Amino acid sequence: MDKIRQKLLLTFYITLVILSNFCLVFAQKSKYWVQFTDKQGTPFSLNEPEKFLSARAIQRRLRQKISIQPRDLPVNPQYVAQLQAITGVKVWYTSKWLNAAMVEAEATAIPQIQQLAFVKPDILNLTQGKPENNTNASPRELPALPQGEKIPILIETAKDYGFALAQNAMLGVEKMHQDGYRGQGMIIAVFDSGFQNVHKLACFKHLFCNNQILGTYNFVENHSNVYALGDHGTKVLSCIAAYKKGELIGTAPEASFYLFRTEDEFTEYKVEEVNWLIAAERADSAGVDVINSSLGYTTFDDASTNYTTKDLNGKTAIVSQAANIAARCGMLVVSSAGNEGDSEWQYIATPADADSIIATAATDKNGQRAFFSSKGVPNDSRIKPNLAALGSGAAVWSSLDYPTISSGTSFSSPILCGMATAFWQANPTLTNYEVIEWLQKSASQAHKPDKLLGYGIPNYSKAQNLLKRKNEPLRTGFFLYPNPLSKQDSLSVYLSKEIQGKDVQITLYNSAGAILFQTSLENAPEEYILNNFHNLQAGIYYLEIETTQSRNVERVLIKE
């Protein structure tokens, strides 16, 4: 009898343990994506945008002739109240753009949510299988931030850039800074996994003393402290914002910043895409000009939610939808292309697939594609990545307070982001789409883009010259860039609107009037590329473009 009792007791205890574990699993809370059917009954109006957008956000739209859209309206607060009234449901965030809410709840609450008339039936579990214990919890309160007298940004020689000289020179940043464009008056939001020790590091002291940090938020944990965890964002920020003479100067050290933690570096679930979306909406409402995102999503800890290459269409992933809407609200979005170029996956990640943003590839110091830089998606006619910057052996600032070298498109993106921001500062009448257009036109392989580096490495001076020529009346009906040029350069011939589309004859003469090259074009394009100057002597030449109605000549100087 004793043995029988022992077996019965053992069976009873085992059953209790199993039931306890089952209940724990069953009762585990997850985060869910709940979409609403409409915004009917909202107290907000398109005629009063100041009630849900900052003055700066409204001005950004007006400047780029973007109308306030129904997507800009916040979700109906009554819908949110009814969600919160369900026992055990906590609303973390709401999304105006996708008319939805992120809620935390037990699985038993989902049928109750689905019964609400304003809720769409398909509810996505954003954290399916994610461990409940949060091992990366950071302090919620902001630490004491540095204060002091304003720090002037003085850049006097190339040596001041320190380890960042090569990556800045590749984009023409030194000339841009000499012209006085260092990001002043522009606002950049940086999305990353955290900005560990940024408030303690020497290269960022000016950001605090000059009041260039406008706000922070940790969307992973729903509080304001972003400085406790995640040194990846620290390094990314340094590529744009660092100012430590002789050691490291970023591409836009005088810009202002919002620092947003959207990425949980310890796990990978679709909740991070929603964090990105909510951060983008926050950036929009605050009047941000540019977003840098050195993040990408293709595979997750829950493999059933992985993307395929067919999903990389700029429309499927939540984060890609968010990036496109951010662009349609007038913000310039710069994203790393990804580091899968030498992996089985090979291709870009979301949100780099979004069609209205800059997806940034990585090069080495010689301007050649870095082996790890992700490639464009096959069977897709779009040029992705769009542009490139140094990413192999980039200079960054460590969270331990010294400059170091690191590699990845995570760094080519912010290097390019800062340059694009200051270029936009130099040309404030451009739209965000026009910024992309002119940077692409200035890039190293603009005449022959591919799916490795896109249009190539952009250049500030060339983009400025192209814009200047565009805005000036043409003396001859066309202009040339570069001019003077070296024997190794390609010569871009930009035709005026009066010549474009016509049949033209292009002739290159030497100073004695002898014909060296001649070709005929039907339906002439805006730009025509001339190569193969390496056989010519340095000196003066003349390029003639003739139509049935006009004949125009421009001098060409070839230098050694």
Secondary structure, 3 states (H helix, E strand, C coil): CHHHHHHHHHHHHHHHHHHHHHHHHHHCEEEEEEEECCCCCCCCCCCCHHHCCCHHHHHHHHHCCCCCCHHHCCCCHHHHHHHHCCCCCEEEEEECCCCEEEEEEEHHHHHHHHCCCCECCCCEECCCCCCCCCCCCCCCCCCCCCCCCCCCCCCCCHHHHECCHHHHHCCCHHHHHHCCCCCCCCEEEEEECCCCCHHHCHHHHHHHHCCCEEEEEECCCCECCCCCCCHHHHHHHHHHHCEECCCEECCCCCCEEEEEECCCCCCCCCHHHHHHHHHHHHHHHHCCCEEEECCCECCCCCHHHCCCHHHCCCCCCHHHHHHHHHHHCCCEEEEECCCCCCCCCCECCECCCCCCCEEEEEECCCCCECCCCCECCCCCCCCCCCEEEECCCEEEECCCCCEEEECCHHHHHHHHHHHHHHHHHHCCCCCHHHHHHHHHHCCCCCCCCECCCECCCCCHHHHHHHHHHHHCCCCCCEEEECCCEECCCCEEEEECCCCCCCCEEEEEEECCCCEEEEEEECCCCCEEEECCCCCCCCEEEEEEEECCCCEEEEEEEEEC
